[in-house]
Amino acid sequence: MKINLVIPLLFRHAIAASRTFTDDLGVKHEIAMDKPKIVTWAHTAVTLSHYGLTDEQLLGTYGEHANSGSDLDFEKPELGSSFPADPTAEEIRFLQTVVNLSPGCGAQYCTEFNQEYLENVKPDLFILHGYRQSPWAIASHVQNITDFMGRPPIYIELSAHGEDCKNENVTSCYGKSMIEIIERYNELAEFLDFDTPSKLDEDYARLCASAETFTKQMKGAQEKGIRTMAAYLTTGTSYFATPVDDMVLRMFEELGMPIMHVGGCTNETTCKYEYFWEYIPIDEYFNSCEEGQNLTDCNANTLYPVDFWLYDHRTTLTVQNEDFATAFPDQAILKKQYASWPIGGRLITPDHASRILDTVGKAMEGAERIYDATACVPDVDVVSLTHRQSHALGGLPGGSYACYGSGQYHNTDYYKGCSDSEADKEADKEVVDKEADKEAGSSESSASSLVMGSSPDKEADKEADKEVVKKVDDEVAGSSESSASSLVMGSLAVFISSFISLFPTL
């Protein structure tokens, strides 16, 4: 009877002993220990604390503790910050309980990294993040970190996924939505053996409710003809963001926001496109003005008819300063029809996603259309890989935005936290919408071809998506089979060894 009890216990322990995680550079990480100790970027530590990370597993952080331009007082964090994506006072205190590998960093982009401090704390794992497959801020230190750790860091991609996203000319790299990265951190939390806090389920439920409210608010905005645009605004050259591969802008568009795409400036001498920004000098934006003319007198028509701005949160204190409207007298700025946009998400949890939707949705409710109406582009599957293609001005033509339609192309992953009844309603609605689309068919396709001179090829999009998905599925299947085989064989070896040691006379 004792043998019958011991064998299944040993075998179960052997299987549970090893966990694997394949990061976003394709590196497979394996660990057998419970509660491994880690070092990571400060904002990632705050993010992971919502998934169960405590100071028992967090040994240290690197990088800035607050966003560039923030007015957060680190000595008095309870006073708060003007930046919604900054850590709270409680989260700042959490960071202050562990070793700071970048003690000179505060509230600005920071590349400081103390290798000696890393070697003193001796973490089991090092976690870093990046954009387009490039580590954020500390790329020059990665080799030293790898050499010391004896294993590469775990890399989490926050912008795009696909083949060689570093290459500006690649056409198979696709923007990631915030919910995708939220789910990615869930997987990482499981690998790191966190104890999932009960509040996480509540946060997912709140995200669902916020997403439902936001889509209704965006339907209202679309009915008014309101158009939004994301930008890093200055009084010289401003930088207009493509909504293709920023996780927050993807979330907005995938929940119905009428957000305009970049590419509207045709002056290749003064306007350029780089990384995911379209560079727009102020004279190009206020393109109805004569040289030397007061911009306030000629702001009736601008390069883009922006009724509501999503300004990069790093410019919060600048945009909200009354003097900014004098130097950049855009009509939406003058009417204060704007909200901050936390570029890159920064804190990436269901709770923070919900807060972003609540803040922006409420701000847009009171906005009105300022400029002459422009037609939206119908029948755009904003979740498709084709639409989310990075580089080379993916998405829609400059100044275009996708119609709300019946909501059939919205990203339903944001509703995962809904109750079963709510989820069933959403699923039923999607079926009805698809049936309605089939009946509408050719008439919508014809209308699409008349808007902005182009429209997405729906069937081509589907075929392209199928090919990409099949390729990924094949790779994942192969990897999963190999991992499963290795895990079982390894588990058997541990079990047999343990069994023999317990019963040497058998």
C-alpha positions in Angstrom: 0.0 0.0 0.0 2.9 2.4 0.8 4.3 1.8 -2.7 1.0 2.6 -4.3 0.9 5.9 -2.5 4.5 6.9 -3.1 4.7 6.2 -6.8 1.9 8.6 -7.9 3.3 11.3 -5.6 6.7 11.0 -7.0 5.5 11.0 -10.6 3.3 14.1 -9.9 6.2 15.9 -8.3 8.5 15.1 -11.2 6.0 16.5 -13.8 5.4 19.6 -11.8 9.1 20.3 -11.1 9.9 21.8 -14.4 8.2 24.8 -16.1 9.0 26.3 -19.5 8.3 29.7 -21.1 9.2 30.7 -24.6 9.9 34.5 -24.7 9.2 36.9 -27.6 12.6 36.4 -29.2 11.9 32.7 -29.4 14.2 31.7 -26.6 12.9 28.8 -24.5 13.5 29.2 -20.7 13.1 26.3 -18.3 13.2 26.3 -14.5 12.4 23.8 -11.8 12.6 25.8 -8.6 9.6 27.3 -6.7 9.3 31.1 -6.5 12.4 32.1 -8.5 13.9 35.4 -7.6 14.0 38.1 -10.3 15.4 41.5 -11.3 13.4 43.5 -13.9 12.5 47.1 -15.1 10.8 49.2 -12.4 7.5 49.5 -14.4 7.5 45.8 -15.2 7.8 45.1 -11.5 4.8 47.3 -10.8 2.9 45.5 -13.6 3.8 42.1 -12.3 2.8 43.0 -8.7 -0.8 43.0 -10.0 -0.3 39.4 -11.1 1.2 38.2 -7.8 4.8 39.4 -7.6 5.9 40.3 -4.1 9.2 41.6 -2.6 10.0 38.0 -1.6 10.6 37.2 -5.3 11.6 40.7 -6.5 15.3 41.4 -5.6 15.9 44.5 -7.6 14.8 46.9 -10.4 16.5 49.0 -13.0 15.4 52.1 -15.0 13.2 55.1 -14.2 10.5 54.8 -11.6 8.2 57.4 -13.3 7.5 58.6 -16.8 9.6 61.3 -18.6 8.3 64.7 -17.6 6.4 63.5 -14.6 5.8 65.8 -11.6 5.9 62.9 -9.1 7.7 63.8 -5.9 9.6 60.6 -4.9 10.0 61.9 -1.3 6.2 62.5 -1.1 4.6 60.0 -3.5 1.3 60.3 -1.6 0.9 63.7 -3.3 0.3 61.9 -6.6 1.2 62.6 -10.2 -0.4 64.4 -13.2 0.5 61.3 -15.2 -2.1 58.5 -14.9 0.5 55.9 -16.0 2.9 56.7 -13.1 3.0 54.3 -10.2 0.8 55.0 -7.2 2.3 55.9 -3.8 1.8 52.3 -2.7 3.6 51.0 -5.8 6.5 53.5 -5.4 6.9 52.2 -1.8 6.9 48.7 -3.2 9.8 49.6 -5.5 11.7 51.2 -2.7 11.8 48.0 -0.7 14.2 46.3 -3.2 17.7 47.2 -4.6 17.7 49.9 -7.2 20.2 49.1 -10.0 19.7 52.5 -11.5 19.9 54.9 -8.4 20.5 58.0 -10.6 17.3 57.5 -12.6 14.1 59.4 -11.6 11.5 60.5 -14.1 13.2 60.4 -17.4 14.4 57.9 -20.0 17.4 56.3 -18.3 20.2 54.0 -19.5 21.9 53.7 -16.1 22.6 50.1 -15.0 24.9 48.9 -12.2 26.3 45.5 -13.0 27.9 45.2 -9.6 24.5 45.6 -7.9 23.1 42.8 -10.1 26.0 40.5 -9.2 25.4 41.2 -5.5 21.7 40.3 -5.5 22.2 37.2 -7.6 18.7 36.7 -9.1 17.6 33.4 -10.6 16.1 35.2 -13.6 16.4 38.6 -15.4 13.4 39.9 -17.2 13.5 42.8 -19.7 11.2 44.3 -22.3 11.5 46.1 -25.5 10.0 47.4 -28.7 10.4 45.8 -32.2 12.7 43.2 -30.7 15.1 45.7 -29.2 15.6 45.9 -25.4 14.5 49.1 -23.8 17.4 51.4 -22.6 19.9 48.7 -21.6 20.7 46.9 -24.8 24.4 47.5 -24.3 24.3 45.7 -21.0 22.5 42.5 -22.2 25.6 40.5 -23.0 27.2 41.2 -19.6 23.9 40.3 -17.9 23.8 37.0 -19.9 27.4 36.2 -19.1 26.9 36.7 -15.4 23.5 34.9 -15.3 24.7 32.0 -17.4 21.4 32.3 -19.3 19.8 35.0 -21.5 17.2 37.3 -20.0 13.5 36.7 -20.6 12.4 39.1 -23.3 8.9 40.5 -23.5 7.9 42.4 -26.7 5.6 45.4 -26.1 5.1 46.7 -29.7 5.0 44.2 -32.6 5.5 40.5 -33.3 6.6 38.7 -36.5 9.8 38.3 -38.5 12.7 40.6 -37.8 10.8 43.6 -36.6 14.0 45.6 -36.4 14.0 45.8 -40.2 12.1 48.9 -41.3 11.3 47.3 -44.7 9.9 44.0 -43.4 6.2 43.4 -44.2 5.5 40.5 -41.8 5.6 42.3 -38.5 2.3 43.1 -36.7 1.2 45.5 -34.0 0.1 44.0 -30.6 -3.0 45.1 -28.7 -2.9 45.7 -25.0 -5.0 42.6 -24.2 -2.4 40.4 -25.9 0.4 41.7 -23.7 -1.8 41.5 -20.6 -2.3 37.8 -21.4 1.4 37.4 -22.0 2.2 38.7 -18.5 -0.4 36.2 -17.2 1.6 33.4 -18.8 4.9 34.8 -17.4 3.3 35.0 -13.9 2.5 31.3 -14.1 6.0 30.5 -15.2 7.4 32.5 -12.3 5.2 30.6 -9.9 3.3 33.6 -8.5 0.3 33.2 -6.2 -2.5 34.8 -8.3 -4.2 37.5 -6.3 -8.0 37.3 -6.1 -8.3 40.9 -7.2 -7.0 39.9 -10.7 -10.4 38.4 -11.5 -12.1 41.6 -10.3 -9.8 43.6 -12.6 -10.7 41.5 -15.6 -14.4 42.0 -14.8 -13.8 45.7 -14.6 -11.9 45.7 -17.9 -14.9 44.0 -19.5 -17.3 46.6 -18.1 -15.0 49.4 -19.2 -14.6 48.0 -22.7 -18.4 47.7 -23.1 -18.9 51.3 -22.0 -16.1 52.5 -24.2 -17.5 50.9 -27.3 -20.9 52.7 -26.6 -19.0 56.0 -26.2 -17.1 55.4 -29.4 -20.3 54.6 -31.3 -21.6 58.0 -30.1 -18.4 59.7 -31.2 -18.7 58.1 -34.6 -22.3 59.2 -35.0 -21.2 62.8 -34.3 -18.4 62.5 -36.9 -15.6 63.1 -34.3 -12.1 62.1 -35.4 -9.2 61.6 -33.0 -5.4 61.6 -33.6 -2.5 60.6 -31.4 0.6 62.8 -31.4 3.6 64.1 -29.4 2.8 67.8 -29.8 5.3 70.6 -29.8 5.4 74.2 -31.1 8.1 73.2 -33.7 7.9 69.8 -35.3 5.3 67.4 -33.8 5.3 63.7 -34.1 2.1 62.0 -35.2 1.7 58.4 -34.2 0.4 55.5 -36.4 -2.2 53.5 -34.5 -0.9 50.3 -36.0 1.7 49.2 -33.5 1.2 51.0 -30.2 -0.7 48.7 -27.8 -3.0 51.4 -26.4 -3.9 52.9 -29.8 -4.6 49.4 -31.0 -6.9 48.9 -28.0 -8.7 52.1 -28.8 -9.2 51.3 -32.5 -10.2 47.7 -31.8 -13.0 49.0 -29.5 -14.4 51.4 -32.1 -12.5 54.6 -31.8 -12.5 56.8 -34.9 -8.8 57.3 -34.9 -7.1 58.7 -38.0 -4.0 57.1 -39.5 -0.9 59.0 -40.5 0.6 59.6 -44.0 -1.3 62.7 -44.9 1.7 65.0 -45.5 2.9 64.8 -49.1 5.9 67.0 -48.7 8.7 64.4 -48.5 11.3 67.1 -48.0 10.0 68.3 -44.7 7.8 65.4 -43.5 9.3 62.0 -42.9 8.2 58.8 -41.4 10.4 57.0 -38.9 9.9 54.2 -36.5 6.1 54.8 -36.0 6.1 58.6 -36.2 5.2 60.9 -39.0 7.2 64.1 -38.5 5.0 67.2 -39.1 6.5 70.8 -38.9 4.1 73.3 -37.5 3.9 75.1 -40.9 2.8 71.8 -42.6 0.1 71.2 -40.0 -1.3 74.7 -40.3 -1.1 74.5 -44.1 -3.7 77.2 -44.8 -1.5 79.9 -43.3 0.7 82.3 -45.3 4.3 82.8 -44.2 4.4 85.1 -41.2 0.6 85.0 -40.6 -0.8 84.6 -37.1 -1.7 80.9 -36.8 -4.9 81.8 -34.9 -6.2 83.6 -38.0 -5.8 80.7 -40.3 -6.6 77.6 -38.3 -10.0 76.8 -39.9 -8.4 74.1 -42.0 -5.4 72.0 -41.0 -3.5 69.0 -42.4 -5.7 66.6 -40.3 -9.2 67.5 -39.1 -8.5 66.6 -35.5 -11.6 67.0 -33.3 -10.0 65.3 -30.3 -6.3 64.9 -29.5 -4.7 62.0 -27.8 -1.5 63.6 -26.6 1.6 61.6 -25.6 1.5 61.6 -21.8 5.1 62.7 -21.7 3.8 66.1 -22.9 1.1 66.4 -20.3 2.4 69.5 -18.5 3.2 71.2 -21.8 -0.2 70.7 -23.5 -2.1 71.6 -20.3 -0.1 74.9 -20.0 -2.3 77.8 -21.2 0.7 79.2 -23.2 0.7 76.1 -25.4 -2.6 76.9 -27.0 -1.2 80.3 -27.9 1.7 78.9 -29.8 -0.2 75.9 -31.2 -3.7 77.3 -31.7 -5.4 74.2 -33.1 -9.1 74.4 -32.6 -9.4 71.2 -30.5 -6.5 72.4 -28.3 -8.3 75.7 -27.8 -11.5 73.9 -26.9 -9.5 71.5 -24.6 -10.9 68.5 -26.5 -8.1 66.2 -25.5 -6.9 63.4 -23.2 -3.5 61.9 -22.5 -2.4 58.7 -24.2 0.1 56.5 -22.2 2.3 55.5 -25.1 3.5 51.9 -24.8 1.1 51.2 -22.0 3.8 51.5 -19.3 1.7 49.7 -16.6 0.1 46.7 -18.4 -2.6 45.1 -16.4 -6.4 44.7 -16.7 -6.8 47.4 -14.0 -4.7 50.0 -15.9 -6.3 49.2 -19.3 -9.7 49.7 -17.6 -8.6 53.1 -16.2 -7.3 54.2 -19.6 -10.6 53.4 -21.3 -12.6 55.1 -18.5 -10.6 58.3 -18.7 -10.5 58.7 -22.5 -14.0 57.5 -23.0 -15.4 60.0 -20.5 -13.4 62.8 -22.0 -14.7 62.1 -25.5 -18.3 62.0 -24.4 -18.5 65.8 -24.2 -16.5 66.5 -27.4 -18.1 67.9 -30.5 -17.1 67.8 -34.2 -15.1 70.9 -35.1 -14.2 70.5 -38.8 -16.2 69.5 -41.8 -17.3 65.9 -41.8 -15.2 63.2 -43.6 -16.4 59.7 -44.4 -15.1 56.8 -42.5 -13.8 53.7 -44.3 -16.3 50.9 -44.0 -15.8 47.1 -43.6 -12.3 47.4 -42.1 -11.3 44.4 -40.0 -9.1 46.4 -37.5 -8.1 43.2 -35.7 -6.7 41.5 -38.8 -3.0 41.0 -39.3 -3.2 42.8 -42.6 -4.5 46.0 -41.0 -2.0 45.8 -38.1 1.1 45.5 -40.4 3.9 47.5 -39.0 6.3 49.7 -41.0 5.7 51.3 -44.4 2.6 53.1 -43.2 0.5 50.1 -42.5 -3.2 50.5 -41.9 -5.3 53.0 -43.7 -4.4 56.0 -45.9 -3.4 59.3 -44.1 -6.4 61.0 -42.5 -8.6 57.9 -42.8 -10.3 56.1 -40.0 -12.4 52.9 -39.7 -16.1 53.0 -39.4 -17.7 51.6 -36.3 -20.1 49.5 -38.4 -22.0 47.0 -36.3 -19.1 46.3 -34.0 -18.4 43.0 -35.8 -14.7 43.7 -36.1 -14.1 44.7 -32.4 -11.6 42.7 -30.4 -13.8 40.5 -28.2 -10.7 39.4 -26.1 -11.4 42.5 -24.0 -14.6 40.9 -22.8 -13.0 37.8 -21.4 -13.7 39.0 -17.9 -17.4 39.2 -18.5 -19.8 36.9 -16.7 -21.1 33.9 -18.7 -24.3 35.7 -19.5 -22.5 38.8 -20.8 -20.1 36.6 -22.8 -23.0 34.7 -24.3 -24.7 37.9 -25.3 -21.5 39.1 -27.0 -21.0 35.8 -28.8 -24.7 35.9 -30.0 -24.3 39.5 -31.2 -21.2 38.5 -33.2 -23.0 35.7 -35.0 -25.9 38.1 -35.8 -23.5 40.7 -37.1 -21.7 38.3 -39.3 -25.0 37.1 -40.8 -25.9 40.7 -41.5 -22.5 41.3 -43.1 -23.1 38.4 -45.5 -26.4 39.9 -46.6 -24.9 43.3 -47.0 -22.0 41.8 -48.9 -21.4 43.5 -52.2 -23.0 46.8 -51.4 -20.6 47.6 -48.5 -17.7 46.4 -50.6 -18.7 48.9 -53.4 -19.0 51.7 -50.9 -15.6 51.0 -49.5 -13.9 51.4 -52.9 -15.3 54.9 -53.1 -13.8 56.2 -49.8 -10.2 57.6 -49.9 -9.7 55.9 -53.3 -8.9 52.5 -51.7 -10.3 49.8 -49.4 -9.0 46.7 -47.8 -9.3 43.5 -49.9 -11.4 41.5 -47.4 -10.8 38.1 -49.1 -7.1 38.8 -49.5 -6.9 39.8 -45.9 -8.5 36.5 -44.8 -6.1 34.5 -47.0 -3.0 36.4 -45.7 -4.2 35.9 -42.1 -4.8 32.2 -42.7 -1.3 31.7 -44.0 0.3 33.6 -41.1 -1.8 31.8 -38.5 -1.1 28.4 -40.1 2.6 29.1 -40.1 2.5 30.1 -36.4 0.3 27.2 -35.4 2.7 24.7 -37.1 5.6 26.2 -35.3 3.8 26.2 -32.0 2.6 22.6 -32.5 6.1 21.4 -33.3 7.5 23.2 -30.3 4.8 22.0 -28.0 5.2 18.3 -29.1 9.0 18.6 -28.6 8.5 20.3 -25.2 5.9 17.8 -24.1 8.2 14.8 -25.1 11.2 16.3 -23.3 9.1 17.0 -20.2 7.7 13.5 -20.0 11.1 11.8 -20.5 12.7 14.1 -18.0 9.9 13.4 -15.5 10.3 9.6 -16.0 14.0 9.8 -15.4 13.5 11.7 -12.1 10.8 9.3 -11.0 12.8 6.2 -11.8 15.9 7.6 -10.0 13.8 8.5 -6.9 12.0 5.2 -7.0 15.3 3.2 -7.0 16.7 5.3 -4.2 13.7 4.5 -2.1 13.7 0.8 -2.9 17.3 -0.2 -3.6 16.7 -3.9 -2.9 14.0 -4.3 -5.6 
